[in-house]
Amino acid sequence: MTHSSAHTIVMTGVSQGIGAVAASRLLADDPHAHLVVVGRRPGPTSPRVTFVDADLADIEATRTAGRHIGTLAQNGSIPRLDRFVGNAGIQYTDAITTTVDGLEATFAVNVVANHVLLTQLRSHLTDSSRIVITVSDTHFGDLRHNLALVPAPAWSAPDVLARPGAFTEPESAAAGRTAYSTSKLAAVHLVHAWVDALEPGVDIISFNPGLVPGTGLARHAGRGAQLMMRVLGPVLTLTPLATTSTQAGAELADLVSGRKLARSGDYVDRNRVVSSSAESYDPAREAELMAFLDTL
Ligand SMILES: NC(=O)c1ccc[n+]([C@@H]2O[C@H](COP(=O)([O-])OP(=O)(O)OC[C@H]3O[C@@H](n4cnc5c(N)ncnc54)[C@H](OP(=O)(O)O)[C@@H]3O)[C@@H](O)[C@H]2O)c1
């Protein structure tokens, strides 16, 4: 998947953290790349970047952004569209933060926004396209992956998971973190579900950056948790337990560009194709999730 002519990468979660590193790298490594940044804040400043303003917690705003990008692709205002990167993600300290649509905000950003953008963009993606969705190994739920920092996912029907208060003691920080791991399990299900819904030649892949201390992800966490991460984070990145945003951003860029080989439906753990959790392979759940998301 090398590029010899102009093409467009649509990407969310570019304003900071892993996505900011990946976006800068994609632009630097590939002079043919045009980047469409979808989000609340613009990404890098460059004539090769178009910013489309959207709060991804708001379904109508997200749908409008997707439609607008489709129009730009159709009328030739941007080069051919062959990449979508759903990297935006959020974690709260409760499971009751509610969006304008009445959804729980973690689920809205981490799951619904990706589905809405994919729905709007799918018919504009050209042959040999690659979609990458940033998930998380917290979806496994075991000690090796969750390091006792994030509780295991707690699955239930999608219309329950999508609403505030889906988890035990929903006002607690533990419920917020459970909402996060569960939303990332849902994102892996979403990738599996979209494999067959896409045209042949359009691939969709899950990316797990691993634990990356120092990004904005814990910005809603309490001061204690933030302080712990500030002290522990740099130490952890010296061990195999954690990685830096520079490293994670480079790995994401390699996967998006196609330098890293993977097949549709694969789960890429940092730079290796591995299996996602046993629980994450569940066609019945995937169909139920897709059916629910299509009602929104
Ligand atoms: N850091 C880790 O340890 C880790 C581990 C596994 C997976 N991940 C995943 O990696 C991805 C990147 O996270 P990060 O660690 O780089 O965190 P980050 O620095 O907080 O970046 C998150 C990005 O998502 C965007 N975003 C969040 N809510 C949004 C909304 N409502 N509308 C538009 N954009 C929104 C943010 O934009 P704003 O600037 O507008 O907020 C930001 O660009 C996420 O999907 C995260 O879940 C991270």
The ligand as a Gaussian input file, in Angstrom:
#p B3LYP/6-31G(d) Opt

LIG

0 1
 N       -3.102000       6.525000      26.607000
 C       -3.304000       5.243000      26.783000
 O       -2.756000       4.616000      27.708000
 C       -4.192000       4.485000      25.834000
 C       -4.230000       3.076000      25.933000
 C       -5.049000       2.346000      25.067000
 C       -5.818000       3.021000      24.134000
 N       -5.761000       4.396000      24.061000
 C       -6.603000       5.039000      23.059000
 O       -5.776000       5.836000      22.216000
 C       -6.577000       6.873000      21.609000
 C       -5.850000       8.205000      21.760000
 O       -5.808000       8.532000      23.145000
 P       -4.636000       9.349000      23.837000
 O       -4.085000       8.476000      24.904000
 O       -3.734000       9.946000      22.817000
 O       -5.495000      10.453000      24.621000
 P       -5.698000      12.029000      24.411000
 O       -4.366000      12.714000      24.446000
 O       -6.707000      12.412000      25.428000
 O       -6.318000      12.165000      22.945000
 C       -7.663000      11.873000      22.714000
 C       -8.115000      12.532000      21.442000
 O       -9.518000      12.270000      21.268000
 C      -10.196000      13.485000      21.035000
 N      -11.567000      13.525000      21.569000
 C      -12.001000      13.087000      22.761000
 N      -13.308000      13.400000      22.925000
 C      -13.691000      14.055000      21.802000
 C      -14.910000      14.630000      21.369000
 N      -16.029000      14.629000      22.129000
 N      -14.947000      15.223000      20.154000
 C      -13.831000      15.277000      19.372000
 N      -12.647000      14.743000      19.724000
 C      -12.582000      14.139000      20.928000
 C       -9.355000      14.517000      21.761000
 O       -9.678000      15.786000      21.264000
 P       -9.919000      17.094000      22.225000
 O       -8.583000      17.746000      22.238000
 O      -10.972000      17.881000      21.545000
 O      -10.350000      16.596000      23.564000
 C       -7.946000      14.041000      21.464000
 O       -7.521000      14.504000      20.204000
 C       -7.925000       6.829000      22.334000
 O       -8.853000       6.114000      21.543000
 C       -7.606000       6.053000      23.600000
 O       -8.752000       5.424000      24.140000
 C       -4.957000       5.127000      24.876000

